[in-house]
Amino acid sequence: MANSDSAHITIGKIGSTFGVRGWVKIFSYTEPYSRILDYSPWYLTDSAGKHTLITVDGGELRHNHVVAKLAGYENPEEARALTGKTITIARSQLPALANDEYYWADLKGLTVINQTGMTLGIVTDLIETGANDVLIIKGAEDKKEHGIPYLPGSIIKDINLEKKIIQVDWELI
C-alpha cells in the first residue's frame, strides 16, 4: 500500500477505461491485488488531500487485472475523467495487525538509524523482491537512494511508530 494520512490509506489508482459501459482498470496496491475489491467504500483523493466518497457498483478480475464499475460513471467518457485518481479507504477499514506487523504505509517517512546512532535516511518506499521486502531510503548525507533488506530480527532491530524511527543493523557503503 502506498502513502497515507492519519485517517485514510492509499490502496490503488484508477487506470484507463475498460469497455463501453463505464468500467475502469484499477492499479491495486493491495496484496493480493484482487483484495482491493474487498474494501468498501472507496474515496477518490486529490493532490490536496480532499477525499470524495465513491460507490463501487461492481468489480472483478479480467485478464490478470482488476476492473471496477463506479456509481455515477455510466459511459467511457465520464469514466475517463477518473484516470489517474488515487483510491483511498478509511484507515479503520484495515484489519488489525499483530504487534510485530506493520502496514507499508506506516513505515514510509520513518527515519532509519543504525546501531552506532548514524541517521541513514528516510524510508521513501518499499519493494517486494520475492526473497524479502526491501526498504528504500533516501540517504541523509548523500541524498542517494539505498536499499535495506526488511529482515526483522537480523537487519531490522526495532520499529517505533511513535518516535518515527526504524533501528537497523546496517552500514551504508
ZISUL-V388410 format. One record per pair of residues at least 6 apart in sequence whose C-alpha atoms are under 7 Angstrom apart, sorted by sequence separation. I is the first residue (numbers start at 1). J is the second residue. D is the distance in whole Angstrom. If there is no record, write none. Layout:
BEGIN
i;j;d
I;J;D
I;J;D
END
This chain:
BEGIN
i;j;d
3;9;6
4;10;6
17;23;6
18;24;5
30;36;6
45;51;5
60;66;6
61;67;6
73;79;5
113;119;4
114;120;7
127;133;6
128;134;6
138;144;6
139;145;6
149;155;7
150;156;6
159;165;6
160;166;6
3;10;6
17;24;4
18;25;6
44;51;6
45;52;6
60;67;6
112;119;6
113;120;6
126;133;7
127;134;5
138;145;4
139;146;7
159;166;5
2;10;5
16;24;6
17;25;6
28;36;6
43;51;6
44;52;5
59;67;6
60;68;7
112;120;5
126;134;6
127;135;7
137;145;5
138;146;6
158;166;6
159;167;6
1;10;6
2;11;6
15;24;6
16;25;6
43;52;5
44;53;6
59;68;4
112;121;5
126;135;5
136;145;7
137;146;5
158;167;5
1;11;5
14;24;7
15;25;5
43;53;4
44;54;7
58;68;6
59;69;6
111;121;6
112;122;6
125;135;6
126;136;6
136;146;6
137;147;6
157;167;5
14;25;6
15;26;5
42;53;6
43;54;6
58;69;5
111;122;5
125;136;5
136;147;5
156;167;6
157;168;5
14;26;5
15;27;6
42;54;6
56;68;7
57;69;5
110;122;6
111;123;7
123;135;6
124;136;6
135;147;6
136;148;7
156;168;5
157;169;7
13;26;6
14;27;6
41;54;7
42;55;7
56;69;6
57;70;5
109;122;6
110;123;6
123;136;6
124;137;5
134;147;6
135;148;5
155;168;5
156;169;7
12;26;7
13;27;5
41;55;6
56;70;5
57;71;6
109;123;5
123;137;4
124;138;7
134;148;5
135;149;6
155;169;5
12;27;5
13;28;7
55;70;6
56;71;6
108;123;5
109;124;6
122;137;5
123;138;7
134;149;4
135;150;6
155;170;7
12;28;4
54;70;7
55;71;5
107;123;7
108;124;5
121;137;6
122;138;5
133;149;6
134;150;5
11;28;6
12;29;5
54;71;7
108;125;6
121;138;5
122;139;7
132;149;7
133;150;5
11;29;5
121;139;4
132;150;6
11;30;6
120;139;6
121;140;4
120;140;6
119;140;6
37;59;6
104;126;7
11;36;7
2;29;7
1;29;5
1;30;6
34;66;6
46;85;7
26;66;5
45;85;7
46;86;7
25;66;6
26;67;6
44;85;6
45;86;5
25;67;4
26;68;7
44;86;6
45;87;6
24;67;5
25;68;7
44;87;5
45;88;7
23;67;6
24;68;5
43;87;6
44;88;6
23;68;5
24;69;7
42;87;6
43;88;5
23;69;5
42;88;6
43;89;6
22;69;6
42;89;5
41;89;7
22;73;6
22;74;5
115;167;7
21;74;6
22;75;4
111;164;6
112;165;6
113;166;6
114;167;6
115;168;6
21;75;5
22;76;5
110;164;5
111;165;5
112;166;5
113;167;5
114;168;5
115;169;6
20;75;6
21;76;6
24;79;7
110;165;5
111;166;6
112;167;6
113;168;6
114;169;6
20;76;6
23;79;7
110;166;7
112;168;7
114;170;6
22;79;5
17;76;6
17;79;6
17;80;6
16;80;6
16;83;6
14;82;6
15;83;5
14;83;5
15;84;6
14;84;5
13;84;6
14;85;5
13;85;6
14;86;7
13;86;4
12;86;6
13;87;5
12;87;5
10;86;7
11;87;6
12;88;7
10;87;6
11;88;5
10;88;4
9;88;5
10;89;7
8;88;6
9;89;6
8;89;5
9;90;6
8;90;4
9;91;6
7;90;6
8;91;5
7;91;5
4;105;6
3;105;5
1;104;6
2;105;5
1;105;6
END
